[in-house]
C-alpha cells in the first residue's frame, strides 16, 4: 500500500450490514466508489471523515494515521448531495467561513474567495445570496467552500445526483478540471457508472460492505474479476457456456462479452480469427446514437446487446464475437 495517498482498512458493524473494506488510492488520484444502494459507499466516506466512529481498522492519509484524530483536525473536506450552505449568507461569506475559522486576515480571505470563485467558474457571484442560486451554482459554491480550507483529501458524496442529466454531465467535467488544477486527492461516491468511468483515475467497486475490485477504469471495465463487477460496470451480454461446448465436456458457468465486441455481419465474415457466430439473431429494437446504432437482439431466446455502424435492413442479423474478447465466469468468478 502507498503511504503517499489514502490507505483504509475499515471494519464496522451496523444493523443493516457489516463493512469490511480495504483499499488504497494514490496521492493526487480521483477515485470513484461505486456499488448498489446500501453497499456501504456513504458509510465509508463518513468513517474516513471521522463523522462515524471506526470500531476496528485504520485510516492513513499521506503517511499519517488518522484513525483516532478528531474530525476538525483531519484536513479532510466533504461535499454532500444536499449542499448545506448557509441560506441567508452571501456566496462570499459561505466560502470564507472555513477561512474565518482559521483566523485569516480579511484581505487574504477576500483574495482567496475571488480565486476560488474563478476556479469554480462563478466569478462575480460574491454578493449573491445562496438561496438565490440554482442547484448547479449551489453545488459549485459548496465545492469552493470545501476547497477553501486547503484539504489534503476531498470527499464527494453523490454530489450531482440532485441535478438533471445535462447539468450533471457538465458539472462532472468541471469537477475533473478542478481536480486536475488543484491536484487534491479525491474520493467520489456515485451510483452512476458512466460518471465513474468518465472521470475516475481509479474505480473501487463495492458490494455488501466489501470491496470487490479496485483498479484503473479501463482495467475494471475490460478485466473484471467477477461477474458482479462485469455486469455492474457498463453493459454486457451473459450467455450460458454450455451453448458453446464444441463437443468438449459439458461446461457450467457463463460467457460474457461487451456490446462493442460483437460485430454485426452485413456480409459473409471475411475474418479468419477464431470467433463465435450468432446467426439469425432477431433485432428487437434499434436506437440511433449518433455515429452508431445500439441494437437489442435475441438469439435462441437470449438477449444480446450490440452496436452497428449501419441500420440493419431486415429483422434478422448475424453476429460474431472474437474468442479473445470473451470472458468466462464460473460460480461468478473469472
N, C-alpha and C positions, 0 to 999 in steps of 0.2 A: 504493500500500500504506500502511496505517496504521502509524505508528510507536508508537501508544499501546498496541497489543496485541502479538501474536506474528506475526512475518513470517519465513517459511522458504523458502529455495531449497536443496534437498537433492540432491546428486549423489553417488552412491556405487555401486560395482560389487561384486557378490558372485557366488559360484559359481552360485547358483540364478537370480538376476535382477539387473537394473540398476535402481537407484532414481533417478528423475529427477522430483522432485515439487516443486511450488511452490504455496504457499497462504498466506493471512493470516487471522488471527482478531482480532476487536476486543477491547479490554480489557473484562473482565467477562463475556465470552461463554462459554457452554458449547457447545463444538463437538464433534461426533462424527465420527471417521474410520471409514468402513465400506467393506467390499470383501470379495471372496472370499479364502479361505485362501491365504497365500503371496503376497499382493499388495504387502506392504511396510508394513502398518499398525504392527506392533510395532517394526520396524526404525526407522520414522520417530520413534516415541517415544524409542527408545534413543539416536538421534542427537541429538534435542533435549535429552535429559537429560545427554548427554555420556558415556554408557556405551559408545558406539561412536564411533570417530573419523570425522569428516566429511572426505572427501578433497577435495571442492570444493563451493562454495556458501556460504551464510551463514545464521545464525540470529540474529534480533534480537528482544529482549524489552523492551517499554516503551522503545524507542529505544536500548537498549544492545546492542552486538554481543557475542554470547556464543560465537561460533564457536571461539575458542581459550581460553575461560575453563574452568578445571578444574571437574569435577563439583560438588564441595562448595562452590564459590563462585557457582553459577548461580542460587541461590534458587528452585530447582525441586524439588517433591516428587513422588514417584511411588508409586502403589499398584498392585501386581501381582495376578494371579489367585490365586497361592498367597501367603497373607497375610504370610509371612516375619516372624512375631512371634517374640520370644524365648520359648520354650515354658514355661520354669520361672519366668519373671519374672511379677510381678503385672501386671494391666491398667494400673495407675497407673505402674509402672516402665517398661513398654513405651512409654506415651505420653510420659513425662517424659524418655525417652532423648535425643531431639534437644535438649531444653531444658538437659539436663546438659552436653551438648557445648558449649552456648553459655554455660556457667557462670552460669546464672540462680540466684538465691538460692532456698533450699528453700521458703520461704513463697510466693514468686512461682510456683514450679513447681507447688506443691500447688493454688494457686488456678487456674492455667491448666489443669491436668489436670481439675479439677472442672468448669470452664466447657466444656471440650471434650467431656467425657462427657455433659453436658447437651445440647450441640449434636447429638451422635450418638445421643441417647435411651438412654444407658446409665448414668444416674445411679445411684450406689450400687454400681457394679461395681469400684471401685478395687482392692479386696483380692483379687478372684478371680484365679486363675492362668489364663494364656491357654490352656493345654491343657485347661481345663475348659469352654471356651466352645463354642457351636455355630458352624457355618460363618458364619452371618449376623452373629453377635456379633463373631467374629474380624475380619470384613471392616469392621465399624464401628470397631473398635479400630485397625485398620490405617489407616483414613481419619482418625481423630482424631490418630494419631501423625504422619501426613503433614501435617496442618494445624498441628501444634504448632510447626513451625519458621517459621510465617508466610510461606509461599512466595508468590512473585509469580505462579507458574504451577503448576497441579496436573495431573499426567498420570495417567490411569487406564487400565491395560491389561487389557481384558476382566475387570473386577473382579467381575462377578457370574456368570461362566459356570459356576462350580463349584456353584452353588446351584440348588434346584428352582424351577420356574416361578413359583409363587405368591410365594415369598420374593424372587425376582428382581424381580418387579413392585413389591413393597412397597419394596425397597431402592433401586430406581431412582427412585421418588418421593422417598425420603429424600435421595438424592444431589442431586436437583434442589432440594429445600428447603434443604439445607445450602449448596448453591451460591448460592442466592438470598440466604441470610442472610449469607454471607461475602463475596460478590461477587468471588471469586477467578477469574481467567481459567483455564478448564479445558479440557483436551483429552482426550477419552474415546474409546478404541478399543473397538469392538464388532462382532460379526458378525451381531447381531440387529437387523433393520431396524425392527421395532416399537419396540424400546428406543430406537433412534436417533431415530425420528420423534416419540416421545412426550416425550423430554427435551431434545433439542438445539435451540439457537438457530440453529446453522449445521451443515449436513451436508457432509462432504468425502468424495466417493466416489472410491475408488482402484481401479485395475486394473493389474496387471503393473508396479508401481512408479511409476505415473503418476497424477496427479490428473485424473479425468475431468470432474468438475463440483464446484463448491463454491458453496453458497448457503443461504438460509433453507430450513428443512424443507419449507414449503409450495411454495416455488419449485422445489426439486429433484423433488418429487412431481408437481406439476401441469405443470411446464415442463421436463422432462428434455431435455438437449441431445443425447442419443444413445439408441439402442435398448437399449444395455447398461444405462445408468442407469435407463431406464424400466422394464425388466424386473427389475433388481436391487432397486430400492426399491419395495416394495409389490407387489400383484397387478396383473396386466394381461392384456389379450387382444391377440394379434397375428394378423392375417389378411393374406393376400396382397392387394396393392392391385388386382391385375387383376380381382378378383371384382367390383369396384365401378367399372368403367371408364366406364359410362354412354355407351357408343358413342364415347367420345373415343379418342385414340390409346392403344395398349396401355401400361399403367403397370407398371413394375417396382417393387420396394420393398414395404413393408408398411404396413398401417394398424394403429394401436394405440389402445386405449381402456381406461379403468379399469372394474372391475366396477360401481361405483356410478353410472357414466354410462349404463349400459344400463337401459332401463325395460321391465319386463315388462307387456305389454298384456293386461289382463284383459278389456277391451272393445276395440272398434274405436278406433284412435288418433284423438283429437279435436284433437291438436296439429298446427298447420299449419306449424310451423317446419321448415326443411329437415332431413331425417333419413334415416338408413339403416334399412331394415327387414330383420330376420332372421326370416322367417316359418317357422313349424313347426320350431322348434328342439326337439330331444328332451331331456327332463330326465333326466339320468343319476343325479344324486343331489341331495338337498335336506337341508341341515343347519339346524336352528333355532338362531339365535344370540342369542335374547332380543331382541325388538324387530324382528327381520328374519330372513329366510331366505336362506342362501347357496346358490345353485344352480350345479351344474356341468352345463352343457348341451352339446349337439353340434349344429352347424348345417352341413349339407353336408359332414360329415366333420371340421369344425374345432371344437376345444373353445372354449367361451365361458363365462367365469365371470360371474355377475351376482347382484344381490340383489333380493328381492321382499318386499313388506310382508305378503303373504299366501301361504300354502302353495298351490302350483298344484294345480288339481283333476285335470287329466289328465297324460299323459306328454308332451304337445306344447304349446309356448307360442310366442307371437310376441314378439320383442324389437325395440325401436327405440333408436337412439343418435343424438343430435343431431349434425349435421355439425360444429358449432363445437367439440364435445368430442373430435373425432378428431385424432390426431397422425399425420403422415405421415413415414416414415423411408425414405431411400434409401441403400443401402450402409451401413446402421447409423446414419446421421446425419439429423438433422431437416431 
